[in-house]
Amino acid sequence: MPAAAPRPDLSRAAATCRVAAGQMAVHNLRARTSIVAVEGDLQLDFRDHALAWLGDAVPLTSLTLHEGERYVTPQRGVVTISTTYARSAVFVVQPCRAENEWLAYLIQAGRNLARLVKTRLRRAV
């Protein structure tokens, strides 16, 4: 079964992906990321992230996600997504929104303002 290269962390926007029959998608996901089966059934495989240093000694957790169902990852880690039957499937990966996203926005705005003031003072001297 050919595998796609691991994808980088999906940070902000939801990503719609298609898995062809016999293919698999590998995603490195954050905790509380939602995987929604839009079309077709999916097979999700992952290992407990806390025990990842043990490698293949950790049992693989597998679950089936039927069309229309959603699974929320309890922890960060690599999830392998494949189809359960010999047909393609479509799914959406929706990262969780941080509860303190507004705080991060305010901190970034403060940094930008400080950078602007610093630049203006440098030009004035």
The 8 nearest C-alpha neighbors of each residue, nearest first, counted from 0:
[[1, 21, 22, 2, 23, 20, 81, 3],
 [2, 0, 22, 3, 23, 21, 24, 4],
 [3, 1, 23, 22, 24, 0, 4, 25],
 [2, 4, 24, 25, 5, 23, 1, 22],
 [3, 5, 6, 2, 25, 24, 26, 7],
 [6, 4, 25, 26, 3, 7, 27, 24],
 [5, 7, 26, 4, 27, 25, 8, 9],
 [6, 8, 27, 9, 5, 26, 28, 10],
 [9, 7, 27, 10, 28, 6, 29, 26],
 [8, 10, 7, 11, 94, 28, 12, 27],
 [9, 11, 8, 94, 12, 29, 13, 95],
 [12, 10, 94, 9, 13, 96, 93, 95],
 [13, 11, 14, 10, 93, 94, 9, 92],
 [12, 14, 93, 92, 94, 91, 15, 11],
 [13, 15, 92, 91, 16, 12, 93, 9],
 [14, 16, 91, 90, 92, 13, 17, 89],
 [17, 15, 90, 89, 91, 14, 18, 92],
 [18, 16, 89, 88, 90, 19, 15, 87],
 [17, 19, 88, 87, 22, 23, 89, 81],
 [20, 18, 87, 22, 21, 17, 88, 86],
 [19, 21, 86, 87, 85, 22, 82, 18],
 [20, 22, 0, 19, 85, 23, 82, 81],
 [23, 21, 19, 20, 1, 18, 0, 2],
 [22, 24, 81, 2, 80, 18, 3, 25],
 [23, 25, 80, 3, 79, 81, 2, 26],
 [24, 26, 79, 5, 78, 80, 3, 6],
 [27, 25, 6, 78, 77, 5, 28, 79],
 [26, 28, 77, 8, 76, 7, 6, 78],
 [29, 27, 75, 76, 8, 26, 77, 32],
 [28, 30, 75, 32, 31, 74, 76, 27],
 [29, 31, 74, 75, 73, 32, 72, 28],
 [32, 30, 72, 71, 95, 73, 33, 29],
 [31, 33, 94, 95, 72, 71, 30, 93],
 [34, 32, 71, 93, 70, 92, 94, 31],
 [33, 35, 92, 70, 69, 91, 71, 93],
 [36, 34, 69, 91, 90, 68, 37, 33],
 [37, 35, 90, 66, 67, 68, 38, 89],
 [38, 36, 90, 89, 67, 66, 35, 39],
 [39, 37, 89, 88, 66, 36, 90, 40],
 [38, 40, 88, 66, 89, 41, 36, 37],
 [41, 39, 65, 66, 64, 83, 82, 36],
 [42, 40, 82, 64, 83, 81, 63, 43],
 [41, 43, 63, 81, 83, 82, 80, 62],
 [44, 42, 80, 62, 61, 79, 63, 41],
 [45, 43, 61, 79, 60, 78, 59, 80],
 [46, 44, 78, 60, 59, 77, 79, 61],
 [45, 47, 59, 60, 48, 58, 57, 51],
 [46, 48, 49, 50, 51, 45, 57, 76],
 [49, 47, 51, 50, 76, 46, 75, 74],
 [50, 48, 47, 51, 52, 46, 74, 53],
 [49, 51, 48, 52, 47, 53, 57, 54],
 [52, 50, 48, 53, 54, 49, 47, 46],
 [51, 53, 54, 50, 49, 48, 57, 55],
 [54, 52, 51, 56, 50, 57, 55, 49],
 [53, 55, 52, 51, 56, 57, 50, 46],
 [54, 56, 57, 53, 58, 59, 51, 46],
 [57, 55, 54, 53, 58, 51, 50, 59],
 [58, 56, 55, 54, 53, 59, 46, 50],
 [59, 57, 56, 60, 46, 55, 47, 45],
 [58, 60, 46, 45, 61, 57, 44, 47],
 [61, 59, 45, 44, 46, 58, 62, 47],
 [62, 60, 44, 43, 59, 45, 42, 63],
 [61, 63, 43, 42, 64, 44, 60, 41],
 [64, 62, 42, 41, 43, 65, 61, 40],
 [63, 65, 41, 40, 68, 42, 62, 36],
 [66, 64, 40, 68, 67, 63, 41, 36],
 [65, 67, 36, 39, 40, 38, 68, 37],
 [66, 68, 36, 37, 65, 35, 69, 38],
 [69, 67, 65, 66, 36, 35, 64, 70],
 [70, 68, 35, 34, 33, 36, 71, 67],
 [69, 71, 34, 33, 72, 35, 68, 64],
 [72, 70, 33, 31, 32, 73, 34, 69],
 [71, 73, 31, 32, 74, 30, 70, 33],
 [72, 74, 30, 31, 71, 75, 32, 29],
 [75, 73, 30, 72, 76, 29, 31, 48],
 [76, 74, 29, 30, 28, 48, 73, 72],
 [75, 77, 28, 27, 48, 78, 74, 29],
 [76, 78, 27, 26, 28, 45, 79, 25],
 [79, 77, 45, 26, 44, 25, 80, 27],
 [78, 80, 25, 44, 43, 24, 45, 26],
 [81, 79, 43, 24, 23, 42, 25, 78],
 [82, 80, 23, 42, 41, 22, 24, 18],
 [83, 81, 41, 84, 42, 40, 88, 20],
 [82, 84, 41, 42, 40, 81, 85, 63],
 [85, 83, 86, 82, 20, 40, 87, 39],
 [84, 86, 20, 21, 83, 87, 82, 19],
 [87, 85, 20, 84, 19, 88, 82, 39],
 [86, 88, 19, 20, 18, 82, 39, 85],
 [87, 89, 39, 38, 18, 17, 82, 19],
 [90, 88, 17, 38, 37, 16, 18, 36],
 [89, 91, 36, 37, 35, 16, 15, 17],
 [90, 92, 15, 35, 14, 34, 16, 93],
 [91, 93, 34, 14, 13, 33, 15, 94],
 [92, 94, 13, 33, 32, 91, 34, 95],
 [95, 93, 32, 33, 11, 10, 96, 92],
 [96, 94, 32, 31, 97, 93, 33, 30],
 [95, 97, 98, 94, 100, 11, 99, 31],
 [96, 98, 100, 99, 95, 101, 94, 103],
 [97, 99, 100, 96, 101, 95, 102, 103],
 [98, 100, 102, 97, 101, 103, 96, 104],
 [99, 101, 97, 103, 102, 98, 104, 96],
 [100, 102, 104, 99, 103, 105, 98, 97],
 [103, 101, 105, 99, 104, 100, 106, 107],
 [102, 104, 106, 100, 101, 105, 107, 99],
 [103, 105, 101, 107, 102, 106, 108, 100],
 [106, 104, 108, 102, 107, 103, 109, 101],
 [105, 107, 109, 103, 108, 104, 102, 110],
 [106, 108, 110, 104, 109, 105, 103, 111],
 [109, 107, 105, 111, 106, 110, 104, 112],
 [110, 108, 112, 106, 107, 111, 113, 105],
 [109, 111, 107, 113, 112, 108, 114, 106],
 [112, 110, 114, 108, 109, 113, 115, 107],
 [111, 113, 115, 109, 114, 110, 108, 116],
 [114, 112, 110, 116, 115, 111, 117, 109],
 [113, 115, 111, 117, 112, 116, 110, 118],
 [114, 116, 112, 118, 113, 117, 111, 119],
 [117, 115, 119, 113, 118, 114, 120, 112],
 [116, 118, 114, 120, 115, 119, 113, 121],
 [117, 119, 121, 115, 116, 120, 114, 122],
 [120, 118, 116, 122, 121, 117, 123, 115],
 [121, 119, 123, 117, 122, 118, 116, 124],
 [120, 122, 118, 119, 124, 123, 117, 116],
 [123, 121, 119, 120, 124, 118, 117, 116],
 [122, 124, 120, 121, 119, 118, 117, 116],
 [123, 121, 122, 120, 119, 118, 117, 116]]
